[in-house]
Amino acid sequence: MGRTRKHTRRRPRPNPHGVLVVHAGSFGFVRTAEGEYFIPESKMAGAFDGDLVEVAPLPARGASDGARADRPAARVLRVIDRAHDIVVGRYEVAEPFGVVVPEDHNIPYDIFTMRADSPDIPDGALVRVRMTAYPSRHEAACGVIEEVLGMADDATVSVESIIARAKLETVFSEGALAQADAAVLDEVGALAAGYRDIRDRMVFTIDPADARDFDDALSLEPAEDFRKHGAVWRLGVHIADVSHYVEWNSSLDLDARRRAASVYLVDRVIPMLPEQLSNGLCSLNPGETRRCMTCDVYLDEDWRPVGYDLYPALMRSCARLTYNQVLDALQGVPLGASGTLDGLKGCATGQGIDDAIMQRVEILSDFAQARIACRQAAGGLDFEFPEARVILDGSGKPCGVDLRVKNQATSLVEEAMILANEVVAVHLHERDFPALYRVHEKPSPDSLAALLPVLSEFSWFNRISPERFVAGDAHAVQQVLSESQGRLEADLVQALVLRAMKRACYKPECEGHYGLASAAYAHFTSPIRRYPDLVVHRMLRAQLTRRPQRFEQEVAALPWIAEHSSDMERVAEKAARKSQEFKLAEYMSRFIGQAFTAAVSGVAAYGMYVKLDNTAEGLVAARHLGGEYFALDAAGCMLVGQDSGRVFRLGQRVEVVLESADARAGRLDFRLA
């Protein structure tokens, strides 16, 4: 009897999936679960930078057109998810077409539109086009013009292009504007509804000098009515009562919910709420009565919370202080010897700070330092990176860079806000009341384990338990950051640890905040500019007073709101960062040919990124690293010369020369000095 052959259908092995990252509009890379692949320019199959793609590895002989020796080559089989449905570019007349050349140099495809559909658009205009067909072997990329942003050779339209690409809303609905215009303070109604009148308390705001909306204020008094509980101080954190004016599912609310956050661009703010509210009725402007939600925290002599009180109130700020003003005063005025307030009253006068307010500021600075130490003892992590803001002149041209770093003044406000956020989160969580929480999960063991080969090179790492570090023990991670401080490798270690961290997000569940060492944390202190804070205010009001109509409808929407707010937060941050990069590149264009000291901020197969002390970042292409081939060591975060063994590593200081600056693309190119 002959043998029978079993016919079994094998399940085809799935091809790798990943996001395509295009370099210089030519070749690209796709990082997948199976590893990273090099994609030659001829094998992209119409995929754009940022698209989620399926790739198929190429045989060695099929990868000859530019394959990288340290990366296997692959071709794009298909695009799974498109990253761009809107493209911004320069309009060129080529009858019968209008051809859009993308501003993003990593999109190497021109987009064709019909000239007859938009005959009045001038040659050289900057336009926003909606894609109708993506490029393929048989068809060019096609689209429809949606908006003319200006002329492409006008540097001032660069921010407009960012707004268009991010699809940010810049116009409020008629209903939202009408509701904002109709909003009134109604002091009598507030007091009748149970608001407390705290206008006799000395309340003040501390913000950047260029701030226009003030949503948080502070007060500090001896805790005379809470002595029996061991309290010495009553710290008041007073937050704009936005929820009174923005009701659930109103036109104002729908506009704010879609935006989810104010966007702070280099030359403007796109507010979450109309200016009648954001800069007017909700803003805690000095000398004006405002509705607020107050969080009074009672603190003992060691600055530990021993009680709190949450309630709506009417307040009046008596001073508007700036961070620089407070910092100068703290550095130039000695701390009060008595450590008491002695019942002093007063307001800020002229450019100085009233004695009574200054005394409170000094004591609050002590509070902030004690709270920082307490959080560090609990395992809190602190990454300190300077924040750059480009200074613009009256015509919108960059004239300087302001580096903002954490200091006594910013810490004073930050610690008060963190404490209030924790108090509100604990209050709602302990009562099992619906809310939105700010959640920061601990880093994954795999992410931390990947750092061990680099960290193990340093002798001080022998004093740290690798097992505890990989497990995400906050004190072990904290020790790594502490041990590296003041050493040559400090920037490298801080950058690696920060990259291993997960991104904080919003959730309806209370899962703690790893970075702050908080068991419960919510955003409560910025309802003018963050929608989750507005939601927390509504939940707190409902818990303190009564549940409004359609309360269950809002509770049911919390999961969607959390996800949407987390997404829009990333959109807002990216747009803000891009706008700064554009103006920073424009500013740096005056320094072409000059040498700078920089730090290696990233390494890739095609070169390395460097960051100057003013945070300007650009690329040193591989061809500028020398005549030899440099291989990427991803695990070691470095490029290694194959002939000389020369190493360029993340965090390493190098001397570079600025080769070119493209203001419209926000791009800087360097070479080694």
LOPANU-310002 format. One line per field, with one value per residue (C-alpha): residue number from 0; x, y, z; residue in one letter. Coordinates in steps of 0.25 Angstrom, whole numbers, plus 5000, padded with zeros to 4 digits. Layout:
N
num: [NUM,...]
xx: [X,...]
yy: [Y,...]
zz: [Z,...]
residuo: [A,...]
***
This chain:
673
num: [0,1,2,3,4,5,6,7,8,9,10,11,12,13,14,15,16,17,18,19,20,21,22,23,24,25,26,27,28,29,30,31,32,33,34,35,36,37,38,39,40,41,42,43,44,45,46,47,48,49,50,51,52,53,54,55,56,57,58,59,60,61,62,63,64,65,66,67,68,69,70,71,72,73,74,75,76,77,78,79,80,81,82,83,84,85,86,87,88,89,90,91,92,93,94,95,96,97,98,99,100,101,102,103,104,105,106,107,108,109,110,111,112,113,114,115,116,117,118,119,120,121,122,123,124,125,126,127,128,129,130,131,132,133,134,135,136,137,138,139,140,141,142,143,144,145,146,147,148,149,150,151,152,153,154,155,156,157,158,159,160,161,162,163,164,165,166,167,168,169,170,171,172,173,174,175,176,177,178,179,180,181,182,183,184,185,186,187,188,189,190,191,192,193,194,195,196,197,198,199,200,201,202,203,204,205,206,207,208,209,210,211,212,213,214,215,216,217,218,219,220,221,222,223,224,225,226,227,228,229,230,231,232,233,234,235,236,237,238,239,240,241,242,243,244,245,246,247,248,249,250,251,252,253,254,255,256,257,258,259,260,261,262,263,264,265,266,267,268,269,270,271,272,273,274,275,276,277,278,279,280,281,282,283,284,285,286,287,288,289,290,291,292,293,294,295,296,297,298,299,300,301,302,303,304,305,306,307,308,309,310,311,312,313,314,315,316,317,318,319,320,321,322,323,324,325,326,327,328,329,330,331,332,333,334,335,336,337,338,339,340,341,342,343,344,345,346,347,348,349,350,351,352,353,354,355,356,357,358,359,360,361,362,363,364,365,366,367,368,369,370,371,372,373,374,375,376,377,378,379,380,381,382,383,384,385,386,387,388,389,390,391,392,393,394,395,396,397,398,399,400,401,402,403,404,405,406,407,408,409,410,411,412,413,414,415,416,417,418,419,420,421,422,423,424,425,426,427,428,429,430,431,432,433,434,435,436,437,438,439,440,441,442,443,444,445,446,447,448,449,450,451,452,453,454,455,456,457,458,459,460,461,462,463,464,465,466,467,468,469,470,471,472,473,474,475,476,477,478,479,480,481,482,483,484,485,486,487,488,489,490,491,492,493,494,495,496,497,498,499,500,501,502,503,504,505,506,507,508,509,510,511,512,513,514,515,516,517,518,519,520,521,522,523,524,525,526,527,528,529,530,531,532,533,534,535,536,537,538,539,540,541,542,543,544,545,546,547,548,549,550,551,552,553,554,555,556,557,558,559,560,561,562,563,564,565,566,567,568,569,570,571,572,573,574,575,576,577,578,579,580,581,582,583,584,585,586,587,588,589,590,591,592,593,594,595,596,597,598,599,600,601,602,603,604,605,606,607,608,609,610,611,612,613,614,615,616,617,618,619,620,621,622,623,624,625,626,627,628,629,630,631,632,633,634,635,636,637,638,639,640,641,642,643,644,645,646,647,648,649,650,651,652,653,654,655,656,657,658,659,660,661,662,663,664,665,666,667,668,669,670,671,672]
xx: [5000,5006,5009,4999,5003,4997,4993,4993,4992,5002,4998,5007,5016,5012,5021,5027,5019,5025,5025,5033,5043,5048,5061,5063,5052,5060,5062,5056,5055,5044,5046,5038,5037,5046,5057,5059,5059,5066,5056,5063,5056,5052,5044,5035,5023,5017,5018,5019,5028,5020,5011,5009,5014,5016,5029,5036,5051,5059,5070,5084,5085,5072,5076,5088,5082,5087,5085,5092,5102,5097,5082,5075,5068,5053,5042,5028,5017,5006,5002,4993,4990,4992,4999,4995,4982,4985,4998,5004,5012,5016,5007,5013,5004,5007,4994,4985,4990,4993,5005,5007,5021,5021,5028,5031,5044,5041,5029,5036,5024,5017,5002,4994,4981,4973,4976,4962,4957,4965,4969,4971,4982,4996,5008,5017,5005,5006,4994,4987,4983,4974,4979,4969,4979,4992,5004,5005,5012,5001,4996,5001,4997,4985,4978,4968,4972,4965,4972,4982,4991,5000,5012,5022,5034,5028,5035,5023,5014,5022,5014,5001,5006,5008,4994,4989,4997,4992,4978,4976,4963,4965,4951,4940,4926,4916,4908,4921,4924,4910,4910,4924,4918,4906,4914,4913,4920,4907,4913,4900,4896,4909,4907,4893,4897,4907,4920,4929,4934,4949,4952,4958,4969,4983,4983,4993,4997,5011,5013,5022,5023,5016,5004,4991,4982,4983,4976,4983,4986,4992,4990,4996,4992,4994,4984,4978,4965,4972,4982,4976,4980,4994,4993,5002,4999,4987,4992,4981,4981,4970,4967,4958,4943,4942,4932,4922,4922,4924,4913,4913,4909,4907,4913,4925,4927,4927,4937,4946,4945,4949,4961,4964,4976,4981,4993,5004,5011,5024,5016,5002,4992,4981,4972,4963,4952,4948,4957,4944,4946,4961,4966,4954,4943,4951,4965,4969,4973,4977,4967,4955,4945,4945,4938,4948,4949,4958,4967,4971,4982,4986,5001,5008,5022,5029,5020,5012,4997,4988,4975,4968,4956,4950,4939,4935,4938,4938,4952,4960,4975,4983,4995,5000,5015,5024,5034,5046,5041,5039,5053,5060,5053,5056,5071,5072,5064,5068,5057,5049,5055,5042,5035,5022,5012,5008,4995,5001,4993,4996,4997,5008,5012,5019,5030,5033,5026,5019,5025,5013,5013,5028,5028,5018,5026,5039,5031,5025,5039,5042,5030,5034,5048,5042,5032,5042,5051,5038,5035,5049,5049,5037,5044,5039,5048,5052,5057,5063,5064,5064,5052,5055,5046,5049,5048,5041,5042,5030,5030,5030,5045,5053,5063,5068,5066,5060,5065,5055,5060,5054,5057,5052,5040,5035,5037,5029,5017,5019,5019,5006,4999,5004,4999,4986,4985,4988,4978,4967,4970,4970,4957,4950,4957,4954,4939,4939,4934,4936,4948,4959,4973,4986,4993,5008,5012,5025,5035,5035,5046,5050,5052,5061,5068,5072,5080,5089,5100,5102,5100,5109,5121,5121,5128,5117,5107,5113,5106,5093,5084,5082,5070,5063,5066,5060,5048,5046,5048,5047,5059,5068,5065,5066,5080,5084,5081,5087,5100,5102,5101,5113,5120,5123,5112,5101,5094,5095,5089,5078,5074,5074,5066,5056,5054,5051,5040,5025,5017,5007,4993,4978,4970,4956,4964,4973,4986,4996,5007,5021,5029,5023,5022,5007,4997,4986,4988,4978,4980,4971,4979,4978,4964,4965,4975,4973,4960,4963,4964,4950,4945,4951,4945,4931,4933,4937,4926,4916,4922,4922,4908,4899,4899,4895,4885,4892,4903,4902,4904,4917,4922,4919,4928,4940,4948,4946,4950,4962,4967,4964,4970,4983,4984,4981,4991,5002,4997,4998,5012,5017,5011,5017,5031,5030,5027,5039,5048,5044,5047,5060,5064,5061,5069,5081,5082,5090,5101,5104,5119,5121,5126,5118,5119,5108,5103,5100,5085,5082,5089,5084,5090,5090,5097,5096,5087,5094,5087,5093,5093,5081,5074,5075,5076,5081,5087,5102,5100,5109,5117,5122,5127,5140,5144,5141,5128,5121,5112,5101,5101,5087,5089,5101,5094,5106,5112,5126,5136,5139,5154,5158,5148,5144,5132,5120,5111,5098,5101,5116,5121,5125,5130,5121,5120,5106,5105,5091,5078,5065,5055,5043,5046,5051,5064,5078,5090,5104,5118,5129,5138]
yy: [5000,5013,5024,5035,5050,5059,5072,5082,5097,5105,5118,5129,5136,5151,5161,5172,5184,5198,5213,5218,5229,5236,5243,5255,5251,5239,5226,5222,5213,5204,5199,5186,5175,5167,5178,5191,5191,5200,5204,5209,5221,5212,5202,5212,5209,5223,5222,5235,5239,5234,5224,5210,5200,5186,5182,5170,5167,5168,5158,5163,5165,5173,5183,5188,5202,5209,5198,5200,5190,5190,5189,5178,5184,5183,5188,5194,5184,5193,5205,5200,5214,5228,5238,5250,5253,5268,5273,5288,5292,5302,5304,5304,5306,5296,5297,5289,5286,5293,5285,5285,5283,5278,5287,5275,5270,5256,5255,5253,5253,5265,5266,5269,5278,5283,5298,5300,5297,5308,5318,5330,5323,5330,5323,5322,5322,5313,5304,5293,5282,5270,5257,5250,5239,5235,5231,5218,5211,5215,5228,5241,5247,5256,5266,5277,5291,5295,5308,5318,5321,5332,5333,5322,5332,5340,5334,5339,5328,5317,5316,5317,5304,5297,5301,5295,5282,5280,5283,5293,5300,5315,5320,5318,5314,5325,5318,5318,5333,5336,5329,5335,5349,5346,5341,5349,5349,5350,5352,5352,5339,5333,5336,5331,5318,5316,5322,5327,5341,5341,5354,5359,5349,5353,5345,5347,5341,5337,5335,5337,5352,5349,5342,5347,5337,5335,5322,5320,5328,5326,5330,5327,5330,5324,5313,5319,5311,5298,5298,5286,5277,5282,5291,5304,5309,5310,5309,5314,5309,5317,5312,5319,5314,5311,5300,5310,5317,5305,5295,5280,5279,5294,5301,5306,5292,5285,5295,5293,5278,5277,5286,5279,5289,5303,5303,5312,5315,5324,5336,5334,5326,5317,5317,5306,5316,5329,5341,5347,5336,5332,5346,5352,5347,5334,5340,5344,5358,5367,5375,5368,5359,5345,5332,5321,5307,5307,5296,5300,5291,5291,5289,5285,5291,5281,5285,5272,5272,5270,5274,5281,5288,5289,5299,5310,5324,5338,5344,5356,5356,5367,5365,5360,5356,5350,5338,5348,5358,5347,5341,5354,5357,5343,5344,5359,5359,5351,5342,5348,5344,5342,5333,5339,5348,5356,5360,5369,5373,5380,5379,5380,5394,5399,5389,5384,5374,5378,5374,5366,5358,5357,5350,5340,5338,5335,5325,5318,5316,5309,5300,5297,5292,5284,5278,5275,5267,5260,5255,5251,5243,5236,5232,5244,5247,5260,5263,5277,5282,5296,5301,5310,5321,5330,5345,5352,5367,5375,5370,5355,5354,5345,5354,5345,5332,5332,5319,5316,5307,5302,5312,5316,5324,5313,5303,5311,5311,5297,5290,5297,5292,5278,5278,5283,5273,5261,5266,5267,5253,5247,5253,5248,5234,5232,5235,5226,5238,5238,5246,5248,5244,5248,5234,5231,5217,5211,5208,5194,5185,5183,5198,5199,5186,5191,5202,5192,5190,5205,5208,5196,5203,5213,5209,5216,5207,5196,5202,5200,5188,5184,5176,5187,5197,5187,5185,5200,5203,5218,5219,5211,5220,5232,5227,5225,5240,5245,5237,5242,5257,5265,5254,5255,5244,5252,5256,5243,5236,5246,5245,5230,5229,5239,5231,5219,5226,5224,5236,5241,5241,5243,5231,5230,5220,5225,5217,5227,5236,5229,5241,5249,5237,5240,5229,5238,5250,5258,5271,5282,5295,5299,5298,5311,5303,5288,5281,5270,5280,5285,5271,5270,5283,5278,5265,5272,5282,5270,5263,5275,5280,5272,5265,5273,5269,5259,5256,5241,5245,5252,5241,5231,5239,5239,5228,5235,5249,5243,5237,5249,5259,5250,5251,5266,5268,5262,5270,5283,5280,5276,5289,5297,5290,5292,5307,5309,5301,5309,5322,5316,5312,5326,5332,5323,5326,5339,5330,5321,5318,5320,5309,5304,5294,5284,5271,5258,5257,5245,5235,5229,5221,5234,5242,5249,5260,5270,5281,5294,5301,5309,5296,5298,5284,5279,5268,5265,5256,5243,5249,5260,5250,5247,5238,5225,5217,5219,5207,5210,5203,5204,5197,5206,5219,5222,5222,5215,5217,5204,5208,5217,5212,5227,5228,5238,5235,5241,5252,5254,5268,5272,5284,5287,5298,5302,5299,5303,5308,5305,5314,5309,5295,5298,5290,5292,5285,5284,5278,5275,5287]
zz: [5000,4996,5006,5006,5007,5017,5011,5022,5019,5025,5031,5024,5033,5035,5029,5039,5042,5046,5044,5033,5036,5023,5023,5014,5005,5000,5008,5021,5032,5038,5053,5055,5065,5057,5056,5048,5033,5023,5012,4999,4992,4980,4990,4997,4989,4991,5006,5013,5025,5038,5031,5037,5027,5024,5019,5013,5014,5002,4998,4998,4983,4983,4993,4985,4983,4996,5006,5019,5024,5038,5034,5026,5014,5012,5002,5006,5002,5006,5015,5026,5032,5026,5035,5025,5020,5020,5014,5013,5002,4991,4980,4966,4953,4942,4933,4934,4948,4960,4966,4982,4986,5001,5011,5018,5012,5016,5007,4993,4985,4978,4979,4967,4967,4956,4952,4948,4962,4968,4957,4966,4974,4971,4967,4980,4990,5002,5002,5010,5001,5005,4999,4990,4984,4989,4979,4973,4962,4952,4959,4964,4977,4976,4985,4986,4991,5004,5008,5004,5016,5009,5000,5002,5002,5014,5027,5035,5029,5036,5048,5039,5033,5046,5050,5037,5038,5052,5048,5060,5061,5062,5061,5071,5067,5068,5079,5088,5085,5089,5102,5105,5102,5111,5123,5136,5149,5158,5172,5179,5172,5176,5190,5190,5184,5196,5191,5202,5202,5204,5197,5210,5209,5203,5190,5179,5165,5161,5146,5134,5130,5117,5123,5119,5126,5141,5146,5159,5171,5185,5199,5213,5227,5241,5243,5255,5254,5252,5263,5270,5259,5259,5247,5247,5233,5224,5209,5200,5185,5178,5163,5153,5154,5139,5141,5146,5132,5123,5125,5120,5105,5103,5091,5099,5104,5091,5085,5098,5097,5083,5085,5099,5102,5099,5089,5092,5079,5078,5074,5079,5087,5082,5094,5098,5102,5096,5101,5108,5118,5117,5118,5124,5133,5137,5139,5153,5149,5161,5167,5161,5168,5162,5165,5169,5174,5186,5192,5206,5211,5226,5229,5241,5245,5236,5224,5225,5221,5234,5227,5216,5211,5197,5193,5183,5187,5183,5183,5179,5175,5181,5173,5160,5162,5151,5153,5150,5160,5171,5168,5169,5182,5188,5184,5189,5202,5214,5220,5231,5245,5252,5242,5245,5238,5250,5243,5233,5221,5208,5193,5183,5179,5167,5162,5176,5185,5197,5210,5215,5201,5201,5215,5210,5198,5206,5215,5203,5197,5210,5208,5193,5197,5208,5199,5188,5199,5204,5189,5187,5199,5194,5181,5172,5160,5155,5141,5139,5125,5120,5113,5101,5097,5085,5087,5075,5072,5068,5054,5058,5055,5065,5073,5084,5092,5106,5114,5125,5136,5149,5161,5174,5168,5159,5170,5179,5170,5165,5178,5183,5170,5172,5186,5182,5170,5180,5190,5180,5174,5188,5192,5180,5180,5194,5192,5180,5171,5156,5152,5142,5147,5142,5141,5140,5139,5143,5132,5126,5131,5116,5114,5127,5124,5111,5118,5126,5116,5116,5131,5134,5128,5139,5152,5161,5156,5164,5176,5170,5170,5155,5159,5166,5155,5144,5153,5153,5167,5168,5178,5169,5157,5166,5170,5156,5153,5166,5164,5150,5154,5152,5143,5128,5126,5133,5120,5114,5127,5129,5114,5114,5127,5122,5109,5117,5124,5119,5115,5125,5121,5126,5130,5138,5147,5159,5156,5162,5157,5157,5154,5165,5175,5176,5179,5174,5164,5156,5148,5155,5155,5140,5135,5126,5117,5120,5118,5128,5139,5135,5136,5150,5154,5150,5157,5170,5169,5168,5179,5188,5185,5176,5163,5151,5140,5130,5140,5136,5122,5125,5134,5122,5113,5123,5116,5102,5108,5115,5102,5093,5103,5104,5088,5087,5098,5089,5077,5085,5090,5076,5070,5081,5079,5064,5064,5074,5064,5052,5059,5065,5051,5046,5058,5056,5041,5045,5050,5038,5038,5053,5062,5075,5086,5085,5091,5083,5085,5076,5067,5054,5043,5034,5044,5058,5064,5072,5082,5085,5099,5094,5090,5075,5069,5056,5048,5045,5033,5033,5021,5030,5041,5033,5021,5028,5030,5044,5048,5058,5071,5076,5089,5092,5087,5078,5065,5063,5052,5045,5043,5054,5065,5067,5075,5076,5087,5093,5102,5097,5095,5081,5074,5061,5051,5046,5031,5027,5034,5027,5034,5026,5030,5044,5040,5044,5038,5044,5041,5051,5054]
residuo: [M,G,R,T,R,K,H,T,R,R,R,P,R,P,N,P,H,G,V,L,V,V,H,A,G,S,F,G,F,V,R,T,A,E,G,E,Y,F,I,P,E,S,K,M,A,G,A,F,D,G,D,L,V,E,V,A,P,L,P,A,R,G,A,S,D,G,A,R,A,D,R,P,A,A,R,V,L,R,V,I,D,R,A,H,D,I,V,V,G,R,Y,E,V,A,E,P,F,G,V,V,V,P,E,D,H,N,I,P,Y,D,I,F,T,M,R,A,D,S,P,D,I,P,D,G,A,L,V,R,V,R,M,T,A,Y,P,S,R,H,E,A,A,C,G,V,I,E,E,V,L,G,M,A,D,D,A,T,V,S,V,E,S,I,I,A,R,A,K,L,E,T,V,F,S,E,G,A,L,A,Q,A,D,A,A,V,L,D,E,V,G,A,L,A,A,G,Y,R,D,I,R,D,R,M,V,F,T,I,D,P,A,D,A,R,D,F,D,D,A,L,S,L,E,P,A,E,D,F,R,K,H,G,A,V,W,R,L,G,V,H,I,A,D,V,S,H,Y,V,E,W,N,S,S,L,D,L,D,A,R,R,R,A,A,S,V,Y,L,V,D,R,V,I,P,M,L,P,E,Q,L,S,N,G,L,C,S,L,N,P,G,E,T,R,R,C,M,T,C,D,V,Y,L,D,E,D,W,R,P,V,G,Y,D,L,Y,P,A,L,M,R,S,C,A,R,L,T,Y,N,Q,V,L,D,A,L,Q,G,V,P,L,G,A,S,G,T,L,D,G,L,K,G,C,A,T,G,Q,G,I,D,D,A,I,M,Q,R,V,E,I,L,S,D,F,A,Q,A,R,I,A,C,R,Q,A,A,G,G,L,D,F,E,F,P,E,A,R,V,I,L,D,G,S,G,K,P,C,G,V,D,L,R,V,K,N,Q,A,T,S,L,V,E,E,A,M,I,L,A,N,E,V,V,A,V,H,L,H,E,R,D,F,P,A,L,Y,R,V,H,E,K,P,S,P,D,S,L,A,A,L,L,P,V,L,S,E,F,S,W,F,N,R,I,S,P,E,R,F,V,A,G,D,A,H,A,V,Q,Q,V,L,S,E,S,Q,G,R,L,E,A,D,L,V,Q,A,L,V,L,R,A,M,K,R,A,C,Y,K,P,E,C,E,G,H,Y,G,L,A,S,A,A,Y,A,H,F,T,S,P,I,R,R,Y,P,D,L,V,V,H,R,M,L,R,A,Q,L,T,R,R,P,Q,R,F,E,Q,E,V,A,A,L,P,W,I,A,E,H,S,S,D,M,E,R,V,A,E,K,A,A,R,K,S,Q,E,F,K,L,A,E,Y,M,S,R,F,I,G,Q,A,F,T,A,A,V,S,G,V,A,A,Y,G,M,Y,V,K,L,D,N,T,A,E,G,L,V,A,A,R,H,L,G,G,E,Y,F,A,L,D,A,A,G,C,M,L,V,G,Q,D,S,G,R,V,F,R,L,G,Q,R,V,E,V,V,L,E,S,A,D,A,R,A,G,R,L,D,F,R,L,A]
***
